[in-house]
Amino acid sequence: MSNWLLPENLSDILPAEARRIEELRRELLDLYRTYGFELVAPPMVEYLDSLMLADDEGLRLRTCKLVDQLSGLTMGVRADITVQVSRIDAHLLNRPGVTRLCYCGPVVHARPSGLMSDRELLQIGAEIFGHAGVQSDIEAVQLALASVRRAGVQQPRLDLNHPGVGRALVDADPALAEVSDEIYDLLSAKDVPGLEALCDQQGARPETRQALRTLTTLYGDLQTVQRARQCLPALPPIHAALDALQTLCDALAEAAIAIDLADMGGSYGYHSGVVFSIYAAGWHDAIVRGGRYDGIGRKFGRSRPATGFSLDLRKLSAGLPDARQAQAVRAPWSDDPALAQAVAKLRSGGQIVIQSLPGEPQQFDEFSVDQELVLVDGKWVLRTLAV
């Protein structure tokens, strides 16, 4: 194997695309600032325990491990930044009220999340800590939608769910306590035969089996919430979850919304309330995932309500139309002070000026040269190049 070949599911990003990703990063972080979010930058590597949640096997499997040569302890290369941001909120900032934090940085996965997924992501996101009401969920969803629209995504579709519905059904039947994670996976896949087999194996109650079967059919438009009220057991946690979903739908009336009550949530298992994803034509998977994850800061000494979202800028950019070339000016190489002054003036005005090094051909992916600086009657002037 050639030593310059990259490992599977890792890739280089070439000039035009890299520039667009950087511009998206700046654009979205500036957008979050207008909402009052403060930027934080946690490290790429931490002690493994700080990056892990006790009950999140998916996050554990995706985290690359290494040994700290100074302490001898095991460290992890972050696979998700949300846990780190919750540590900052709970342990470092320790503020009494609502805290809004945003971030952007690379994450690395030990294994890809899907057949077409990369193992290195540029994760950007926004989190709200310290507010338990649905109003902060509404703000998080609105900001997520604003993010993809700002990036140029056409007609985004919002998928909503509340894992509390499925959890309430499982929690109500002691026979399923030991296999809850398997039940959640089967629900998300809408694997009814698998659910039936596992319920038979565990000796689940007939009413639980029926409710789980029904849950796999509860997806579609906004009427799904009302159908769920009519056909699911009258358990208080289910009513509370459906009420939260209804409030969210009412507040986001302008969005294209779909509901799937069997989808038990995004990539990791820390979500505790409303969960959402954003899809659009041109992407094979969700481009944004988010939701409520109350109590995630408990392991850092302070349990706080929290909600937010994240997305991969590399994935977002890859589904957009090809990055456009930037217009540039060509200038010759010369020690003429007048040329240096002309070049500096153009650059200070935001124009791209590329000076041709002696004897070197020029070829660009990112730039389209449509003008050049030429000497006319002793003055350097711009001339438009023939197409």
C-alpha positions in Angstrom: 0.0 0.0 0.0 1.3 3.4 -0.9 2.2 5.4 2.2 0.3 8.5 0.9 -3.0 6.7 0.7 -5.5 7.9 3.4 -7.3 5.5 5.7 -10.8 4.5 4.8 -13.5 7.2 5.2 -11.0 10.0 5.5 -10.4 12.5 2.7 -8.6 15.7 1.7 -10.6 18.8 0.9 -9.3 20.8 -2.1 -9.1 24.6 -2.4 -12.5 25.8 -3.6 -14.4 23.5 -1.3 -12.1 24.2 1.7 -12.7 27.9 1.2 -16.5 27.5 1.1 -16.4 25.4 4.3 -14.4 28.1 6.0 -16.9 30.8 4.8 -19.8 28.7 6.1 -18.0 28.4 9.5 -17.6 32.2 9.7 -21.2 32.9 8.5 -22.8 30.5 11.0 -20.8 31.6 14.0 -21.6 35.2 13.2 -25.3 34.2 13.0 -25.1 32.5 16.4 -23.5 35.6 17.9 -26.6 37.6 16.8 -28.7 35.3 19.0 -26.4 35.8 22.0 -24.4 32.6 21.8 -20.8 32.8 23.1 -18.0 30.9 21.4 -16.0 28.2 23.2 -13.2 26.0 22.0 -12.6 22.8 23.9 -9.5 20.7 23.2 -9.4 17.9 20.7 -8.1 15.4 23.3 -9.2 14.8 26.9 -9.0 12.1 29.5 -11.4 9.4 28.3 -13.7 9.6 31.3 -14.4 13.3 30.6 -15.6 12.4 27.0 -17.8 9.5 28.0 -21.3 9.1 29.3 -21.8 6.0 31.4 -24.8 4.8 29.4 -23.7 5.7 25.8 -22.1 2.7 24.1 -22.4 4.3 20.7 -20.3 7.3 21.7 -17.7 5.0 23.4 -17.3 2.9 20.2 -16.7 5.9 18.1 -14.1 7.5 20.3 -10.4 6.9 19.4 -8.2 6.1 22.4 -4.6 6.8 23.1 -2.2 6.9 26.1 -1.1 10.2 27.6 2.7 10.0 27.7 2.8 12.4 30.6 0.4 10.8 33.0 0.0 7.2 31.6 -3.8 7.7 31.6 -6.0 6.9 28.7 -7.2 9.8 26.6 -9.8 10.0 23.9 -9.9 12.0 20.7 -13.4 13.6 20.8 -16.1 12.1 18.7 -18.7 14.7 19.7 -18.3 18.2 21.2 -21.6 18.4 23.1 -20.3 16.6 26.1 -17.3 18.9 26.3 -19.5 22.0 26.1 -21.7 20.7 28.9 -18.5 20.3 31.0 -17.6 23.9 30.3 -21.0 25.1 31.4 -21.2 22.9 34.5 -17.6 23.0 35.7 -15.9 26.1 34.4 -18.5 28.8 33.8 -20.9 27.6 36.6 -23.4 30.5 35.9 -26.7 30.6 37.7 -29.0 31.5 34.8 -29.3 30.6 31.1 -26.0 30.2 29.2 -25.8 30.1 25.4 -22.7 28.5 24.0 -21.6 27.8 20.4 -18.6 26.0 19.0 -16.9 24.7 15.9 -14.1 22.2 15.6 -13.0 18.8 14.1 -14.2 15.5 15.6 -12.9 12.1 14.7 -14.8 8.8 14.7 -13.1 5.5 15.2 -15.6 3.9 12.9 -18.0 5.6 10.4 -21.6 6.1 11.3 -22.8 4.7 7.9 -21.7 3.4 4.6 -21.3 6.9 3.1 -20.1 8.7 6.3 -16.7 10.3 6.9 -14.7 9.6 10.0 -13.5 13.2 10.3 -16.2 15.9 10.7 -16.1 19.6 11.2 -18.8 19.9 13.9 -20.5 23.2 14.5 -23.4 23.7 17.0 -25.2 25.7 19.5 -26.4 24.8 23.0 -28.7 26.4 25.6 -28.1 25.5 29.2 -30.2 26.3 32.2 -33.8 26.4 30.8 -36.2 23.5 31.0 -39.1 24.9 29.1 -40.2 24.2 25.5 -39.3 27.8 24.6 -35.6 27.0 24.5 -36.4 24.0 22.3 -38.2 26.3 20.0 -35.2 28.7 19.8 -32.8 25.8 19.1 -35.0 24.5 16.2 -35.5 28.0 14.8 -31.7 28.6 14.9 -31.0 25.2 13.3 -33.4 26.0 10.4 -31.9 29.5 10.1 -28.4 27.8 9.8 -29.3 25.6 6.8 -31.2 28.4 5.1 -28.3 30.8 5.5 -26.1 28.1 3.9 -28.3 28.0 0.9 -30.3 24.8 1.6 -33.6 24.8 -0.3 -36.8 23.6 1.3 -35.4 22.0 4.5 -37.7 19.4 6.1 -38.0 19.2 9.9 -38.5 15.8 11.5 -39.6 15.9 15.2 -39.9 13.2 17.8 -39.9 12.7 21.6 -38.1 9.6 22.8 -40.1 9.9 26.0 -43.0 8.2 24.3 -41.2 5.0 23.5 -39.3 5.1 26.9 -42.6 5.4 28.8 -43.9 2.2 27.1 -40.7 0.3 27.9 -40.5 1.6 31.5 -44.1 0.6 32.2 -43.2 -3.1 31.6 -40.5 -4.5 34.0 -39.9 -7.5 31.6 -38.2 -5.1 29.1 -35.9 -3.3 31.5 -32.8 -5.3 30.6 -33.3 -5.0 26.8 -34.5 -1.4 26.5 -31.6 -0.4 24.2 -32.4 -3.2 21.9 -36.1 -2.2 21.9 -35.2 1.4 21.0 -33.0 0.2 18.1 -35.8 -2.0 16.8 -38.3 0.8 17.1 -36.1 3.2 15.2 -35.8 0.6 12.4 -39.5 -0.1 12.6 -38.6 -3.8 12.8 -42.0 -5.3 13.9 -40.9 -8.9 13.6 -37.9 -8.2 15.7 -40.0 -6.4 18.3 -42.4 -9.3 18.5 -39.6 -11.8 18.9 -37.8 -9.9 21.6 -41.1 -9.3 23.5 -41.8 -13.0 23.3 -38.4 -13.8 24.6 -38.7 -11.4 27.5 -42.3 -12.2 28.4 -43.6 -8.7 27.8 -47.2 -7.9 28.6 -49.7 -8.2 25.6 -50.7 -4.5 26.0 -47.0 -3.5 25.8 -46.5 -5.5 22.6 -49.6 -3.9 21.0 -48.5 -0.4 22.0 -45.0 -0.9 20.6 -46.5 -2.3 17.3 -48.7 0.8 17.2 -45.8 3.1 17.8 -44.1 1.9 14.6 -47.1 3.2 12.6 -47.2 6.7 14.2 -45.3 8.8 11.6 -46.4 11.3 9.1 -47.9 14.8 9.2 -49.0 17.0 12.2 -52.0 14.8 12.8 -49.7 12.1 14.1 -49.7 13.7 17.6 -53.5 13.5 17.8 -53.5 9.9 16.5 -51.0 9.0 19.2 -53.2 10.5 21.9 -56.1 8.3 20.8 -54.3 4.9 20.4 -51.4 4.9 23.0 -51.9 4.1 26.7 -52.8 7.1 28.9 -49.5 7.3 30.7 -48.5 10.7 32.2 -45.0 10.7 30.5 -46.7 10.1 27.1 -49.1 12.9 27.6 -46.3 15.3 28.6 -44.2 14.3 25.6 -47.1 14.7 23.2 -47.9 18.1 24.7 -44.3 19.3 24.2 -44.4 18.2 20.6 -47.7 19.9 20.0 -46.4 23.2 21.4 -43.3 23.0 19.2 -45.4 22.3 16.1 -47.6 25.2 16.8 -44.7 27.6 17.2 -43.0 26.4 14.0 -46.1 26.6 11.8 -44.1 28.0 8.8 -41.8 24.9 8.7 -42.3 21.7 6.7 -42.7 19.3 9.6 -42.9 15.5 9.7 -43.3 13.4 12.9 -41.9 9.9 13.6 -42.7 8.7 17.2 -40.8 5.5 16.7 -37.5 7.2 15.9 -35.7 7.1 19.3 -33.2 9.9 18.5 -30.0 10.8 16.8 -26.4 9.5 16.9 -26.0 9.3 20.6 -28.1 8.2 23.5 -28.1 11.3 25.8 -31.3 12.9 24.6 -34.0 13.2 27.1 -36.7 15.3 25.4 -37.8 16.6 22.1 -35.4 15.4 19.3 -35.2 16.9 15.8 -33.5 16.3 12.5 -33.3 18.4 9.4 -33.3 16.8 5.9 -33.2 18.2 2.4 -32.9 17.1 -1.2 -29.3 16.5 -2.1 -28.2 14.8 1.2 -28.6 11.1 1.9 -28.9 11.6 5.6 -29.9 14.3 8.2 -27.8 17.5 7.9 -28.7 18.6 11.4 -29.5 16.7 14.5 -30.4 18.1 17.9 -32.7 17.9 20.8 -33.0 18.2 24.6 -30.5 16.4 26.8 -31.2 17.5 30.4 -28.8 16.3 33.1 -25.8 15.7 30.8 -23.7 17.9 33.1 -24.4 15.7 36.2 -21.1 13.8 35.9 -19.3 17.2 36.0 -21.0 18.1 39.3 -24.0 20.1 38.1 -27.1 18.8 36.5 -28.6 21.4 34.2 -31.4 21.4 31.6 -30.0 21.7 28.1 -31.0 21.7 24.5 -29.2 22.4 21.2 -28.1 21.0 17.9 -25.0 20.3 15.8 -24.1 19.7 12.1 -21.1 18.7 10.0 -19.9 21.6 7.9 -18.1 19.2 5.5 -21.3 17.2 4.9 -23.4 20.4 4.6 -21.0 21.9 2.0 -20.8 18.6 0.0 -24.5 18.7 -0.8 -24.6 22.2 -2.0 -23.9 23.2 -5.7 -20.3 23.3 -6.7 -18.4 26.0 -5.0 -18.0 29.1 -7.3 -14.6 30.4 -8.2 -13.7 33.8 -6.9 -12.8 36.6 -9.3 -9.1 37.6 -9.2 -6.7 40.0 -10.7 -3.4 39.0 -12.3 -0.3 41.2 -11.8 3.2 40.8 -13.1 6.2 40.4 -10.8 8.1 43.6 -10.6 10.1 45.7 -8.1 8.3 48.9 -9.3 7.1 50.8 -6.2 4.1 52.0 -8.2 3.0 48.4 -8.9 3.4 47.5 -5.3 1.2 50.5 -4.4 -1.5 49.5 -6.9 -1.5 45.9 -5.7 -1.8 47.0 -2.1 -4.7 49.4 -2.9 -6.6 46.6 -4.6 -6.0 44.1 -1.8 -7.0 46.7 0.9 -10.3 47.0 -1.0 -10.9 43.3 -0.7 -9.9 42.2 -4.2 -7.7 39.2 -4.9 -4.5 40.0 -6.6 -2.2 37.2 -7.7 1.3 38.1 -8.8 2.9 35.9 -11.4 6.2 34.5 -10.3 8.9 34.6 -13.1 8.8 31.6 -15.4 6.0 29.8 -13.5 2.6 28.8 -15.1 -0.5 29.5 -13.1 -3.4 27.1 -12.5 -6.1 27.6 -9.9 -9.1 25.7 -8.6 -10.5 28.5 -6.5 -9.8 31.6 -8.6 -11.0 32.8 -12.0 -8.6 35.5 -13.3 -10.7 38.0 -15.3 -8.5 41.2 -15.0 -4.9 42.1 -15.0 -2.7 45.0 -14.0 -0.8 46.4 -17.0 1.4 49.4 -17.4 -0.1 52.1 -19.7 1.6 55.4 -20.2 3.6 55.0 -17.0 0.6 54.0 -14.8 -0.6 50.6 -13.6 -4.2 50.2 -14.6 -6.8 47.3 -14.6 -7.6 45.7 -18.0 -10.4 43.2 -18.5 -9.2 39.9 -20.0 -11.0 38.4 -23.0 -13.2 35.5 -22.2 
